[in-house]
Amino acid sequence: MRIWLLKIGEPVPTDATNVRLLRMGLLAEQLTQRGHEVVWWTSTFDHRRKCQRFGNTTKIQLSDYYQLLTLRSPGYQKNISLQRMLDHEIVARKFQQASINAARPDVVLAALPTLELGRVAAEYAHANDVPLVVDVRDMWPDVFERALPRFGRIAAAPLLRYFDRMAKGVCQSATAITGHTEEFVDWGLQKAGRARNGWDRHFPFAYHQNPVCEQLKAEARAHWEQLQVLGAGDNKIVSFVGTLSHQFAIEPVIEAARKLGNTKNVTFVIAGDGEKRAQWMDATKHCSNVVWPGWIDTPKIQVLLEHSTLALAPYHNTPDFAMSIPNKVVEYLASGTPVLTSLEDSSMNQLLMQSGCGQSYAGDAQQLAELVVHLTTDDSTRRAMSDRATQVFQQQFAAEKVYGEMIHLLEQIAGGCARGNTMGLAA
């Protein structure tokens, strides 16, 4: 089958030699391995690094069956801004124009967000009689409304209603609704105003740990040794890897690090870049047990996590995060690293507690400090948690398994709709 994938904001294969691909990138690779023809529509703007990949709309033929089509957009520097809204609208219009003369696909998979790209995907699918699968990644615009103060919600009400109508229109147009948890599928169905059918399914975020050659691993180890993270005797590493932005609650982590300042063998490594990095670094300028390495590539991530005693998932307590099991947590589990999360009443903590590979500190710095002390001194408990982390990853989150099942669903939908079955009832 020929499939179009619509998703901006994720790393793409051309971003780096050892790029860490996420959901759409991993799915695209498996689709092409199975002989399907893939066109991934994305943006020239790299959301993570806040820079342009190319100066103009660019097509890249990655293989005989795999084309990356990057649509030129102006970009933005702040994640919450009018510039970002404009960027998303421009991407949507560029897709509208470019799709007119493109070879018709058998199925379209559009991630939500963005609402704008989802809207034009729905219009294209309807006009060309193509099945549309909407993959719900985040609850836009509901998350905007919850994040605003009361006065802000009143002022933004017209815009929020406009976005809500857009979300409902996209979901109502979907042949099938998928998501990374059952709750996200249910949210999409609520927007669509219909009951679940046989093609509406959840597929968790999955991960594929590409083997890194020994030379790159050696260079990565040398990097961490230079930062005195590795090679410092019996050093216990507590790691966070991610974008340093408003979505993460790093303040309790910083406070816990302060409380453990006299614990000689515990080092907190907070890796990544983002709008909050300078502020948080300044808050730890007198903490010798906190390392801020900045953005790190895949070999450095793998080596760091392989040597980490614990990994952190410090999210703000919002409904969307409470219902998620993020990419980050899956990557931690893949490395066999026990996870400490800030979210107590959440799908994430339920998974960690039931599988015995992590715990919650409920966003409390003192509780986090106590857990770090306990799990960095009780080697038998930590090793057992590590073993269970590896097991739960292999059973539930291995990319080959998860995205293989997702591809099977896409094949069913493409085949079923070609035979005239458009009601979303699995064959």
LUMMAR-777025 format. One record per residue: chain; residue number from 1; x, y, z of N, C-alpha, C in turn. Coordinates in steps of 0.1 Angstrom, whole numbers. Example, Ala and Ser with C-alpha at 12.3 -4.5 7.8 and 13.67 -1.06 7.14 Angstrom:
BEGIN
NODE|A|1|132|-57|78|123|-45|78|132|-33|78
NODE|A|2|128|-22|71|137|-11|71|129|0|79
# end
This chain:
BEGIN
NODE|A|1|8|-12|0|0|0|0|9|13|0
NODE|A|2|3|23|-4|10|36|-4|3|44|8
NODE|A|3|12|49|17|6|55|29|13|69|31
NODE|A|4|5|79|35|10|92|38|10|93|54
NODE|A|5|21|97|59|23|100|73|24|115|75
NODE|A|6|15|121|83|15|136|85|19|138|100
NODE|A|7|31|144|102|35|147|116|47|156|116
NODE|A|8|45|168|122|57|177|124|61|176|139
NODE|A|9|73|181|141|78|182|155|86|170|160
NODE|A|10|87|160|152|95|148|155|108|149|148
NODE|A|11|119|142|154|131|141|146|129|133|133
NODE|A|12|136|136|123|135|129|110|149|123|107
NODE|A|13|149|113|98|162|105|96|174|114|92
NODE|A|14|171|125|86|182|134|81|188|143|91
NODE|A|15|182|143|103|186|153|113|200|150|119
NODE|A|16|204|138|119|218|134|125|221|120|121
NODE|A|17|234|117|122|238|103|119|232|93|128
NODE|A|18|231|96|141|225|87|150|213|93|156
NODE|A|19|203|97|148|191|104|152|183|94|160
NODE|A|20|177|99|171|168|91|179|153|93|174
NODE|A|21|149|84|166|136|84|160|125|81|170
NODE|A|22|113|87|168|102|85|177|91|78|169
NODE|A|23|79|79|173|68|71|168|66|71|153
NODE|A|24|66|82|147|64|83|132|76|78|125
NODE|A|25|88|81|130|100|77|123|102|61|124
NODE|A|26|99|56|136|100|41|137|89|34|129
NODE|A|27|77|40|129|66|34|121|70|34|106
NODE|A|28|75|45|101|79|46|87|90|36|83
NODE|A|29|100|34|92|110|24|89|104|10|88
NODE|A|30|95|6|97|89|-7|96|80|-9|84
NODE|A|31|73|2|81|64|1|69|73|-2|56
NODE|A|32|84|5|55|92|3|43|98|-11|43
NODE|A|33|102|-15|55|108|-29|56|98|-40|51
NODE|A|34|85|-36|52|74|-46|48|70|-43|34
NODE|A|35|77|-35|27|74|-32|13|64|-22|9
NODE|A|36|59|-15|19|50|-4|17|57|9|13
NODE|A|37|49|17|5|55|30|0|51|41|10
NODE|A|38|60|48|15|58|58|25|62|72|21
NODE|A|39|53|82|23|56|96|22|54|102|35
NODE|A|40|64|107|42|63|114|55|63|129|52
NODE|A|41|51|135|54|50|150|53|53|156|66
NODE|A|42|63|165|66|67|172|79|71|186|75
NODE|A|43|78|193|84|82|207|82|97|208|81
NODE|A|44|101|219|74|115|222|74|120|226|88
NODE|A|45|111|230|97|115|236|110|117|225|120
NODE|A|46|128|224|126|131|214|136|126|220|150
NODE|A|47|115|214|155|109|219|167|118|218|179
NODE|A|48|126|207|180|134|204|191|146|214|192
NODE|A|49|153|216|181|165|225|181|162|239|177
NODE|A|50|149|242|173|144|255|170|153|261|159
NODE|A|51|155|253|148|163|258|136|157|252|124
NODE|A|52|161|257|112|156|252|99|165|241|94
NODE|A|53|158|230|89|165|219|83|170|223|69
NODE|A|54|161|230|62|163|234|48|158|248|46
NODE|A|55|163|254|36|158|268|33|145|268|25
NODE|A|56|142|257|19|129|257|11|123|243|12
NODE|A|57|110|242|7|104|229|7|113|219|0
NODE|A|58|115|208|6|125|198|1|120|184|1
NODE|A|59|122|177|-10|119|163|-11|132|155|-10
NODE|A|60|132|145|-1|144|136|0|139|122|-2
NODE|A|61|145|115|-11|142|101|-14|152|92|-5
NODE|A|62|147|88|6|155|80|16|158|66|11
NODE|A|63|148|60|4|150|47|-2|140|46|-14
NODE|A|64|140|34|-20|130|32|-31|116|34|-27
NODE|A|65|113|31|-14|99|31|-9|96|42|1
NODE|A|66|106|51|3|105|61|15|109|75|10
NODE|A|67|99|84|11|102|98|7|99|107|19
NODE|A|68|108|116|22|106|126|33|103|139|25
NODE|A|69|91|145|29|87|157|22|86|168|33
NODE|A|70|96|177|33|96|188|43|90|201|37
NODE|A|71|80|206|43|73|218|39|79|230|45
NODE|A|72|82|240|37|88|252|43|79|260|52
NODE|A|73|83|263|64|75|271|73|85|280|81
NODE|A|74|80|291|86|89|302|92|95|298|105
NODE|A|75|89|288|113|94|284|126|90|294|137
NODE|A|76|95|292|149|92|299|160|102|296|171
NODE|A|77|103|305|181|113|303|192|106|299|205
NODE|A|78|93|302|206|86|299|219|75|289|215
NODE|A|79|74|279|224|64|268|221|50|274|222
NODE|A|80|48|283|231|35|289|233|36|303|228
NODE|A|81|31|305|215|33|318|209|24|319|196
NODE|A|82|21|331|192|14|334|180|22|329|168
NODE|A|83|35|330|169|44|326|158|42|311|155
NODE|A|84|40|303|166|39|289|164|25|286|157
NODE|A|85|15|293|161|2|291|155|3|294|140
NODE|A|86|10|305|136|12|309|122|20|298|115
NODE|A|87|30|293|121|38|283|115|30|271|111
NODE|A|88|21|266|121|13|254|118|3|257|107
NODE|A|89|-3|269|106|-12|272|95|-5|272|82
NODE|A|90|7|277|81|15|277|69|18|263|64
NODE|A|91|22|255|74|25|241|70|12|234|64
NODE|A|92|1|237|70|-12|231|65|-15|236|51
NODE|A|93|-13|248|48|-16|254|35|-6|248|25
NODE|A|94|7|247|29|17|241|20|13|227|16
NODE|A|95|8|219|26|4|206|23|-8|206|13
NODE|A|96|-17|215|16|-29|215|6|-24|217|-8
NODE|A|97|-14|226|-10|-10|229|-23|-2|217|-29
NODE|A|98|7|212|-21|16|201|-26|8|188|-29
NODE|A|99|-2|186|-21|-10|173|-22|-18|172|-35
NODE|A|100|-21|183|-41|-29|183|-53|-24|174|-64
NODE|A|101|-11|175|-67|-5|167|-78|3|155|-73
NODE|A|102|2|151|-60|9|140|-55|1|127|-58
NODE|A|103|8|116|-59|1|103|-62|-8|99|-50
NODE|A|104|-20|95|-53|-30|93|-43|-26|81|-34
NODE|A|105|-27|83|-20|-23|72|-11|-35|62|-9
NODE|A|106|-32|51|-3|-43|41|0|-48|44|14
NODE|A|107|-41|51|22|-45|55|36|-36|67|40
NODE|A|108|-42|75|48|-35|87|54|-35|85|69
NODE|A|109|-23|86|76|-22|86|90|-18|100|94
NODE|A|110|-26|107|101|-23|121|106|-23|122|121
NODE|A|111|-12|127|126|-11|128|141|-18|141|145
NODE|A|112|-24|140|157|-31|152|162|-26|155|176
NODE|A|113|-19|166|178|-17|177|169|-7|174|158
NODE|A|114|-8|184|148|-14|197|149|-28|197|143
NODE|A|115|-36|206|149|-50|207|144|-51|211|130
NODE|A|116|-42|220|126|-43|226|113|-39|215|102
NODE|A|117|-29|208|105|-25|197|95|-36|186|95
NODE|A|118|-42|183|107|-52|174|107|-65|178|99
NODE|A|119|-67|191|100|-79|197|92|-77|195|77
NODE|A|120|-66|198|72|-64|197|57|-62|182|53
NODE|A|121|-58|174|62|-57|160|59|-71|154|58
NODE|A|122|-80|159|67|-94|154|66|-101|159|53
NODE|A|123|-98|171|49|-103|177|37|-98|169|25
NODE|A|124|-85|165|25|-80|158|14|-86|144|13
NODE|A|125|-87|137|25|-92|124|25|-107|123|20
NODE|A|126|-115|133|24|-129|134|20|-130|136|5
NODE|A|127|-122|145|0|-123|149|-14|-118|137|-23
NODE|A|128|-108|129|-18|-102|119|-27|-106|105|-23
NODE|A|129|-116|103|-14|-121|90|-10|-110|81|-5
NODE|A|130|-102|87|5|-91|80|11|-94|78|26
NODE|A|131|-92|66|32|-94|65|46|-84|73|54
NODE|A|132|-89|79|65|-81|87|73|-80|81|87
NODE|A|133|-68|79|92|-65|74|106|-60|86|113
NODE|A|134|-66|90|124|-62|101|133|-55|95|145
NODE|A|135|-42|98|147|-34|93|158|-33|104|169
NODE|A|136|-41|103|180|-42|113|190|-29|113|199
NODE|A|137|-21|123|198|-9|124|206|-10|133|218
NODE|A|138|-18|144|216|-20|153|227|-34|159|226
NODE|A|139|-40|164|237|-54|168|238|-55|183|235
NODE|A|140|-51|186|223|-53|200|219|-68|202|214
NODE|A|141|-75|213|217|-70|224|225|-73|223|240
NODE|A|142|-78|212|245|-82|211|259|-71|215|269
NODE|A|143|-58|210|265|-47|213|274|-44|228|275
NODE|A|144|-47|236|264|-46|251|264|-55|257|275
NODE|A|145|-67|252|274|-77|258|283|-74|255|298
NODE|A|146|-69|243|301|-66|240|315|-54|247|319
NODE|A|147|-45|251|310|-32|258|314|-34|273|317
NODE|A|148|-46|278|312|-48|293|313|-54|296|326
NODE|A|149|-51|308|332|-59|312|344|-73|316|340
NODE|A|150|-82|318|349|-96|320|346|-98|332|337
NODE|A|151|-91|343|339|-92|355|331|-87|352|317
NODE|A|152|-76|344|316|-71|341|303|-80|332|295
NODE|A|153|-87|323|302|-97|314|295|-108|323|289
NODE|A|154|-113|333|297|-123|342|292|-119|349|279
NODE|A|155|-107|355|280|-101|363|269|-99|354|257
NODE|A|156|-95|341|259|-91|332|248|-103|324|243
NODE|A|157|-115|326|249|-126|317|246|-130|316|231
NODE|A|158|-130|327|224|-133|326|209|-123|317|202
NODE|A|159|-110|319|205|-100|311|198|-101|296|203
NODE|A|160|-103|294|216|-105|280|220|-116|273|214
NODE|A|161|-127|280|212|-139|274|205|-136|271|191
NODE|A|162|-128|280|184|-124|277|170|-116|264|170
NODE|A|163|-106|263|179|-97|251|179|-105|239|182
NODE|A|164|-115|240|191|-123|228|195|-131|224|183
NODE|A|165|-137|233|176|-144|229|164|-135|222|154
NODE|A|166|-123|227|153|-113|220|144|-110|206|148
NODE|A|167|-108|204|161|-105|191|167|-117|181|164
NODE|A|168|-129|186|167|-141|178|165|-142|174|150
NODE|A|169|-140|184|141|-141|181|127|-131|171|122
NODE|A|170|-119|171|127|-109|162|123|-113|148|128
NODE|A|171|-117|147|141|-120|134|146|-133|128|140
NODE|A|172|-142|137|137|-155|132|130|-152|126|116
NODE|A|173|-141|131|110|-138|127|96|-129|114|96
NODE|A|174|-125|110|108|-116|98|108|-123|85|106
NODE|A|175|-117|77|97|-121|63|96|-119|55|108
NODE|A|176|-107|58|115|-103|52|127|-96|62|136
NODE|A|177|-97|60|149|-89|69|158|-80|60|166
NODE|A|178|-67|63|166|-58|56|174|-52|66|184
NODE|A|179|-44|61|194|-38|69|204|-28|61|212
NODE|A|180|-20|67|220|-9|60|227|-14|54|240
NODE|A|181|-26|57|245|-33|50|256|-48|50|253
NODE|A|182|-55|41|260|-69|40|258|-76|54|260
NODE|A|183|-71|61|270|-77|74|274|-76|84|262
NODE|A|184|-66|83|254|-64|93|243|-73|89|232
NODE|A|185|-75|76|230|-85|71|220|-99|76|224
NODE|A|186|-102|74|237|-116|78|242|-118|93|240
NODE|A|187|-107|101|242|-108|115|240|-112|119|225
NODE|A|188|-105|112|216|-108|114|202|-122|110|198
NODE|A|189|-127|99|204|-140|94|201|-151|104|207
NODE|A|190|-147|110|219|-156|120|224|-157|132|215
NODE|A|191|-146|136|210|-146|147|200|-154|143|188
NODE|A|192|-153|131|183|-160|126|171|-175|125|174
NODE|A|193|-179|123|187|-193|121|190|-198|107|185
NODE|A|194|-190|97|186|-194|84|182|-188|73|192
NODE|A|195|-194|61|191|-189|50|199|-177|43|192
NODE|A|196|-170|36|200|-158|29|195|-162|18|185
NODE|A|197|-154|16|174|-156|5|165|-143|-3|165
NODE|A|198|-144|-13|156|-133|-23|156|-119|-18|151
NODE|A|199|-119|-6|145|-106|0|140|-101|10|150
NODE|A|200|-108|13|160|-103|23|170|-95|16|181
NODE|A|201|-82|18|181|-73|11|190|-62|19|196
NODE|A|202|-57|15|207|-45|22|212|-32|14|210
NODE|A|203|-22|21|207|-8|16|205|1|24|213
NODE|A|204|8|19|223|16|27|232|28|32|224
NODE|A|205|34|43|229|47|48|224|57|36|226
NODE|A|206|64|33|216|73|22|216|87|27|213
NODE|A|207|97|18|214|111|23|213|119|11|207
NODE|A|208|128|15|198|138|6|192|152|11|196
NODE|A|209|159|3|203|173|7|207|183|2|197
NODE|A|210|186|11|187|195|7|177|209|5|183
NODE|A|211|216|-6|179|229|-9|184|239|2|180
NODE|A|212|247|7|189|257|17|187|271|11|186
NODE|A|213|278|14|175|291|8|173|301|11|185
NODE|A|214|310|3|187|319|4|198|327|17|198
NODE|A|215|331|22|186|338|35|186|330|46|191
NODE|A|216|317|47|187|308|57|192|305|56|207
NODE|A|217|304|43|211|302|41|226|314|46|234
NODE|A|218|326|43|228|338|47|235|339|62|236
NODE|A|219|336|69|225|336|83|225|325|89|235
NODE|A|220|314|82|236|304|87|245|308|85|260
NODE|A|221|315|73|262|320|71|276|331|81|279
NODE|A|222|339|85|270|350|95|272|343|108|275
NODE|A|223|332|111|268|325|124|271|320|124|286
NODE|A|224|314|114|290|309|113|304|320|113|314
NODE|A|225|331|107|311|343|107|320|349|121|321
NODE|A|226|349|128|310|354|142|310|345|151|319
NODE|A|227|332|148|319|323|155|328|323|150|342
NODE|A|228|331|139|345|332|133|358|319|127|362
NODE|A|229|311|122|353|299|115|356|302|100|357
NODE|A|230|311|95|348|316|81|348|331|82|353
NODE|A|231|335|70|358|349|69|362|352|75|376
NODE|A|232|341|78|383|344|84|397|340|74|408
NODE|A|233|346|62|407|344|52|417|329|47|417
NODE|A|234|324|45|429|310|40|430|300|51|429
NODE|A|235|300|58|418|291|69|416|277|64|411
NODE|A|236|266|69|418|253|65|415|247|77|407
NODE|A|237|242|74|395|237|85|386|222|85|385
NODE|A|238|216|96|387|201|98|386|199|107|374
NODE|A|239|193|102|364|193|109|351|179|114|347
NODE|A|240|179|125|340|168|130|332|173|134|318
NODE|A|241|166|129|308|169|133|294|156|138|287
NODE|A|242|157|150|283|145|156|277|146|171|273
NODE|A|243|136|177|268|136|191|265|133|199|278
NODE|A|244|142|208|281|141|216|293|131|227|291
NODE|A|245|118|224|292|107|234|290|97|233|301
NODE|A|246|87|242|299|77|243|310|69|231|313
NODE|A|247|69|221|304|61|209|307|67|200|318
NODE|A|248|80|202|322|86|194|332|87|202|345
NODE|A|249|85|195|356|86|200|369|100|197|375
NODE|A|250|110|205|371|124|202|375|127|208|389
NODE|A|251|119|217|393|122|224|406|123|214|418
NODE|A|252|114|204|419|116|195|430|128|186|429
NODE|A|253|132|184|416|145|176|414|157|184|419
NODE|A|254|157|197|416|167|206|421|168|206|436
NODE|A|255|156|207|442|156|208|457|160|195|463
NODE|A|256|157|184|457|162|171|461|177|170|460
NODE|A|257|182|175|449|197|175|447|204|183|458
NODE|A|258|198|195|462|203|203|473|203|195|486
NODE|A|259|192|188|489|191|180|501|202|169|502
NODE|A|260|206|164|490|216|153|490|230|158|486
NODE|A|261|232|171|489|245|177|485|256|171|492
NODE|A|262|254|165|504|265|159|512|266|144|509
NODE|A|263|257|139|501|258|125|497|268|123|485
NODE|A|264|280|119|489|291|121|480|290|113|467
NODE|A|265|283|102|467|283|93|455|271|93|447
NODE|A|266|262|104|448|251|106|440|252|118|431
NODE|A|267|250|116|418|251|127|408|238|128|400
NODE|A|268|232|139|399|221|142|391|225|147|377
NODE|A|269|221|140|367|225|145|353|212|149|347
NODE|A|270|211|162|343|199|167|337|202|171|323
NODE|A|271|200|162|313|205|164|299|194|169|290
NODE|A|272|197|178|282|188|184|272|190|199|271
NODE|A|273|182|205|262|182|219|261|168|224|260
NODE|A|274|166|237|261|153|243|261|152|256|268
NODE|A|275|140|262|267|138|276|272|141|278|287
NODE|A|276|140|267|295|142|268|309|156|264|314
NODE|A|277|164|260|305|177|255|309|185|265|317
NODE|A|278|187|277|312|195|287|319|190|290|333
NODE|A|279|177|292|334|171|294|347|174|283|357
NODE|A|280|172|271|353|174|259|362|189|257|365
NODE|A|281|197|260|355|212|259|358|216|269|368
NODE|A|282|210|281|367|214|291|377|210|287|391
NODE|A|283|199|280|392|194|276|405|203|265|411
NODE|A|284|211|259|403|220|249|409|235|252|408
NODE|A|285|238|265|407|252|270|405|260|266|417
NODE|A|286|254|264|429|262|260|441|261|246|444
NODE|A|287|255|238|435|253|223|437|263|216|429
NODE|A|288|273|210|435|283|203|428|279|189|424
NODE|A|289|267|185|428|262|171|424|252|172|413
NODE|A|290|251|183|406|242|184|394|250|187|382
NODE|A|291|248|179|371|256|181|358|245|185|348
NODE|A|292|248|195|340|239|200|329|247|198|316
NODE|A|293|247|187|309|255|185|297|250|191|284
NODE|A|294|237|196|285|231|201|273|225|190|264
NODE|A|295|222|194|252|217|183|243|227|173|240
NODE|A|296|223|160|240|232|149|238|226|140|227
NODE|A|297|235|133|220|230|124|209|227|110|214
NODE|A|298|223|102|205|219|88|208|230|80|215
NODE|A|299|242|80|211|252|72|218|254|77|232
NODE|A|300|254|90|234|256|95|248|244|92|257
NODE|A|301|232|92|251|220|89|258|221|74|263
NODE|A|302|224|65|253|225|51|257|235|48|267
NODE|A|303|247|54|266|257|51|276|253|57|290
NODE|A|304|247|69|290|243|75|302|232|66|309
NODE|A|305|222|61|302|212|53|308|217|40|312
NODE|A|306|226|34|304|232|21|308|239|22|321
NODE|A|307|244|33|325|251|35|337|243|42|348
NODE|A|308|231|45|345|223|52|355|216|43|365
NODE|A|309|216|47|377|209|39|388|194|41|387
NODE|A|310|190|54|385|176|57|384|174|67|373
NODE|A|311|162|68|368|158|78|358|146|85|362
NODE|A|312|145|98|358|134|107|363|124|110|352
NODE|A|313|111|110|356|100|114|348|92|125|355
NODE|A|314|98|137|355|92|148|364|82|157|357
NODE|A|315|70|152|355|60|159|347|51|167|357
NODE|A|316|45|178|352|35|185|359|22|177|360
NODE|A|317|15|178|370|3|170|373|-9|176|365
NODE|A|318|-10|173|352|-21|177|344|-28|165|338
NODE|A|319|-41|166|334|-48|154|330|-41|147|318
NODE|A|320|-36|155|308|-30|148|297|-17|140|300
NODE|A|321|-9|145|309|3|137|314|-2|126|323
NODE|A|322|-12|128|331|-17|117|340|-22|105|332
NODE|A|323|-27|108|319|-32|97|311|-22|91|301
NODE|A|324|-9|96|302|1|92|292|11|83|298
NODE|A|325|18|75|289|30|68|292|40|73|281
NODE|A|326|48|84|284|55|91|274|67|83|268
NODE|A|327|72|87|257|83|82|250|95|80|260
NODE|A|328|97|90|268|108|91|277|109|79|286
NODE|A|329|97|76|292|96|65|302|99|51|295
NODE|A|330|94|50|282|96|38|275|111|36|272
NODE|A|331|118|47|269|132|47|266|140|43|279
NODE|A|332|136|48|290|142|44|303|141|29|305
NODE|A|333|128|24|303|126|10|305|134|1|296
NODE|A|334|136|6|284|144|-2|274|158|-4|279
NODE|A|335|163|6|286|177|5|291|178|-2|305
NODE|A|336|166|-7|310|166|-14|322|168|-5|334
NODE|A|337|164|8|333|166|18|344|153|20|351
NODE|A|338|153|17|365|141|20|372|137|35|371
NODE|A|339|124|38|372|119|51|369|112|57|382
NODE|A|340|115|70|385|108|77|395|101|88|388
NODE|A|341|87|88|391|79|98|384|73|107|395
NODE|A|342|70|120|390|63|129|399|48|127|400
NODE|A|343|43|119|391|28|117|390|24|105|398
NODE|A|344|16|107|408|12|96|416|-1|89|410
NODE|A|345|-11|97|408|-24|91|402|-23|93|387
NODE|A|346|-17|83|381|-14|84|366|-13|70|360
NODE|A|347|-15|69|347|-13|56|340|2|52|341
NODE|A|348|11|62|341|25|59|342|29|52|355
NODE|A|349|24|58|366|27|52|379|20|39|381
NODE|A|350|8|37|376|1|25|376|10|14|370
NODE|A|351|15|17|358|24|7|351|36|4|359
NODE|A|352|43|14|365|55|12|372|53|4|385
NODE|A|353|42|7|392|39|0|404|35|-15|402
NODE|A|354|26|-16|392|21|-30|389|33|-39|384
NODE|A|355|42|-33|376|53|-41|371|65|-41|380
NODE|A|356|65|-33|390|76|-33|400|89|-27|395
NODE|A|357|88|-17|386|100|-12|380|101|3|382
NODE|A|358|94|9|392|95|23|395|85|27|406
NODE|A|359|86|40|410|78|45|420|75|60|418
NODE|A|360|65|65|425|62|79|424|67|86|437
NODE|A|361|72|99|435|75|107|446|65|118|448
NODE|A|362|54|118|440|43|127|442|47|141|441
NODE|A|363|57|144|433|61|158|431|68|164|444
NODE|A|364|71|156|454|77|161|466|92|159|467
NODE|A|365|99|170|469|114|170|469|119|161|480
NODE|A|366|114|161|492|118|153|503|116|138|500
NODE|A|367|105|135|495|102|121|491|111|116|480
NODE|A|368|114|125|471|123|121|460|137|118|466
NODE|A|369|142|127|475|155|125|481|156|112|489
NODE|A|370|145|109|496|145|97|504|145|84|495
NODE|A|371|137|85|484|137|74|474|151|72|468
NODE|A|372|158|83|464|171|82|458|181|76|468
NODE|A|373|180|80|480|189|74|490|186|59|492
NODE|A|374|174|55|493|170|41|495|174|33|483
NODE|A|375|172|37|471|174|29|459|188|29|454
NODE|A|376|196|39|459|210|39|456|219|31|466
NODE|A|377|212|28|477|220|20|487|215|5|488
NODE|A|378|203|3|484|197|-11|484|199|-17|470
NODE|A|379|210|-23|468|214|-28|455|204|-40|450
NODE|A|380|200|-48|459|192|-60|455|178|-55|450
NODE|A|381|172|-45|458|159|-40|453|161|-33|440
NODE|A|382|171|-25|438|173|-18|426|175|-28|414
NODE|A|383|183|-38|416|186|-48|405|173|-55|401
NODE|A|384|165|-58|411|152|-65|408|143|-56|400
NODE|A|385|143|-43|403|135|-33|396|140|-32|382
NODE|A|386|153|-32|380|160|-31|367|156|-43|358
NODE|A|387|156|-55|364|153|-67|356|138|-66|351
NODE|A|388|129|-61|360|115|-60|357|113|-49|346
NODE|A|389|121|-39|347|120|-28|337|123|-34|323
NODE|A|390|133|-42|322|136|-48|309|125|-57|304
NODE|A|391|120|-65|313|109|-74|310|97|-67|305
NODE|A|392|92|-57|312|80|-50|308|82|-42|295
NODE|A|393|94|-38|292|97|-32|279|95|-42|268
NODE|A|394|101|-53|270|101|-64|259|87|-69|257
NODE|A|395|79|-69|267|65|-75|266|55|-65|261
NODE|A|396|57|-52|264|47|-42|260|51|-31|251
NODE|A|397|64|-28|250|68|-15|243|79|-17|233
NODE|A|398|83|-29|229|92|-31|218|86|-26|205
NODE|A|399|94|-18|198|88|-11|186|84|-21|176
NODE|A|400|92|-32|174|88|-42|164|75|-48|166
NODE|A|401|71|-50|179|58|-56|183|47|-46|181
NODE|A|402|49|-34|187|38|-24|188|35|-19|174
NODE|A|403|45|-15|167|43|-9|154|40|-19|143
NODE|A|404|44|-32|145|40|-42|137|25|-44|137
NODE|A|405|19|-44|149|5|-45|151|-3|-33|145
NODE|A|406|3|-21|146|-3|-9|141|-3|-10|126
NODE|A|407|8|-15|120|8|-16|105|-2|-26|100
NODE|A|408|-4|-37|108|-15|-46|105|-29|-40|104
NODE|A|409|-31|-31|114|-44|-23|114|-45|-14|102
NODE|A|410|-34|-7|98|-34|1|86|-37|-7|74
NODE|A|411|-31|-18|73|-33|-27|61|-48|-31|61
NODE|A|412|-54|-35|72|-68|-38|73|-77|-27|68
NODE|A|413|-73|-15|73|-82|-3|69|-81|0|54
NODE|A|414|-68|0|49|-66|2|35|-74|-8|26
NODE|A|415|-72|-21|30|-79|-31|23|-94|-31|24
NODE|A|416|-99|-29|37|-113|-28|39|-120|-17|32
NODE|A|417|-114|-5|32|-120|6|25|-119|4|10
NODE|A|418|-109|-2|5|-108|-5|-10|-120|-14|-14
NODE|A|419|-124|-23|-4|-135|-32|-7|-149|-25|-4
NODE|A|420|-149|-13|0|-161|-6|3|-165|-6|17
NODE|A|421|-157|-11|26|-161|-11|41|-155|1|47
NODE|A|422|-164|11|49|-159|24|55|-165|26|69
NODE|A|423|-171|16|75|-177|18|88|-168|15|99
NODE|A|424|-155|12|97|-145|10|107|-147|-3|115
NODE|A|425|-154|-14|109|-155|-26|115|-144|-36|110
NODE|A|426|-136|-41|120|-125|-49|116|-130|-61|109
NODE|A|427|-122|-65|98|-126|-77|90|-123|-89|98
# end
